[in-house]
Amino acid sequence: MMQKGEKQMILKLISLIIILTGTIFIYDARTLSINWFSFGDQNEATSGLKMLGFIIAMIGAIIFYIV
């Protein structure tokens, strides 16, 4: 069985990975939208990915704060 401290450490590491993923979405939104989407309006895709990255980073931060 895992100790309580070990579970908290694993949850904190997972939440840090979630925060990192959200941050990558924010900073690399332009290149990700060019690679993933083929429709014409790249600005809309970029802003959508930045909003998604922000939401993902906030979810990770909330998990990190609660644990």
URWOKA-V420593 format. One record per run of one state. SS is the DSSP state (H for helix, E for strand, L for the rest). FROM is the first residue (numbers start at 1). LEN is the number of residues. If there is no record, write none. Layout:
# URWOKA-V420593
SS_FROM_LEN + SS_FROM_LEN
This chain:
# URWOKA-V420593
L_1_3 + H_4_24 + L_28_1 + H_29_8 + L_37_5 + H_42_25 + L_67_1
